Amino acid sequence: MIRATHGRLQVIPVWQCLSRNGAKVCRWSVRVDRKTGVESMTVDIAIAGPYCTATIIATLGEAPLNMSVTPLPSAAVPDHQALA
């Protein structure tokens, strides 16, 4: 899950980062908590090794993006559902 304060979730850099690192995305969603102002994007990645995941977390957490990334437990997703 990728989180940022209100107005700071930058979706285009997120997708660029995922693409550069070879992540195979199968599902995603974006939400805004109106009470806290926190914006979040949940991305289910079907194929990503530990190095890929670590690079994505480091890239999105650096300035100027300053988003927080929390790996969540993964569910088994068939490869045919992943986008190429």
C-alpha positions as CSV (number, residue, x, y, z in Angstrom):
1,M,0.0,0.0,0.0
2,I,1.3,3.4,-0.9
3,R,0.3,6.4,1.2
4,A,0.7,10.1,1.1
5,T,-0.8,13.2,2.7
6,H,-3.7,14.9,0.9
7,G,-2.7,16.1,-2.6
8,R,0.7,14.3,-2.5
9,L,-0.1,10.9,-4.0
10,Q,1.6,11.1,-7.3
11,V,0.1,8.3,-9.4
12,I,2.2,8.9,-12.6
13,P,5.6,8.5,-10.8
14,V,4.2,5.4,-9.0
15,W,3.4,3.7,-12.4
16,Q,6.7,4.8,-13.8
17,C,8.5,3.3,-10.9
18,L,6.6,0.0,-11.2
19,S,7.3,-0.2,-14.9
20,R,11.0,0.6,-14.5
21,N,11.3,-2.2,-12.0
22,G,9.5,-4.8,-14.0
23,A,6.5,-5.2,-11.6
24,K,3.6,-7.1,-13.1
25,V,0.5,-5.4,-11.8
26,C,-2.7,-7.4,-11.6
27,R,-5.0,-5.1,-9.6
28,W,-4.9,-1.6,-8.1
29,S,-7.2,0.8,-6.3
30,V,-7.0,4.4,-5.1
31,R,-8.7,5.7,-2.0
32,V,-8.9,9.0,0.0
33,D,-9.8,9.0,3.7
34,R,-11.8,12.2,4.1
35,K,-11.3,12.3,7.9
36,T,-7.5,12.1,7.9
37,G,-6.8,13.4,4.4
38,V,-4.6,10.4,3.7
39,E,-4.5,9.2,0.1
40,S,-3.7,5.6,-0.6
41,M,-3.1,3.4,-3.6
42,T,-3.1,-0.4,-3.2
43,V,-1.2,-2.2,-5.9
44,D,-1.2,-6.0,-6.3
45,I,2.0,-7.2,-7.9
46,A,1.9,-10.7,-9.3
47,I,5.6,-11.0,-10.0
48,A,8.3,-9.1,-8.1
49,G,11.4,-10.4,-6.3
50,P,12.7,-9.0,-3.0
51,Y,15.2,-6.7,-4.9
52,C,12.4,-5.3,-7.0
53,T,10.2,-4.7,-4.0
54,A,13.0,-3.0,-2.0
55,T,13.8,-0.7,-5.0
56,I,10.2,0.3,-5.4
57,I,9.9,1.1,-1.6
58,A,13.1,3.1,-1.7
59,T,12.3,5.0,-4.8
60,L,8.8,6.1,-3.7
61,G,9.9,6.9,-0.2
62,E,12.6,9.4,-1.3
63,A,12.2,13.1,-1.8
64,P,10.5,14.7,-3.6
65,L,7.8,11.9,-3.5
66,N,8.0,11.1,0.2
67,M,5.3,8.5,0.0
68,S,5.2,5.6,2.5
69,V,5.1,2.1,1.2
70,T,3.9,-0.9,3.2
71,P,4.2,-4.3,1.8
72,L,1.0,-6.3,2.5
73,P,0.6,-10.1,2.7
74,S,0.1,-11.4,-0.8
75,A,-2.6,-13.6,-2.1
76,A,-1.9,-16.1,-4.8
77,V,-2.8,-14.6,-8.2
78,P,-2.7,-16.7,-11.3
79,D,-0.1,-15.4,-13.9
80,H,-2.8,-15.0,-16.6
81,Q,-4.3,-12.2,-14.5
82,A,-1.1,-10.1,-14.5
83,L,-0.9,-7.3,-17.1
84,A,2.0,-7.5,-19.5
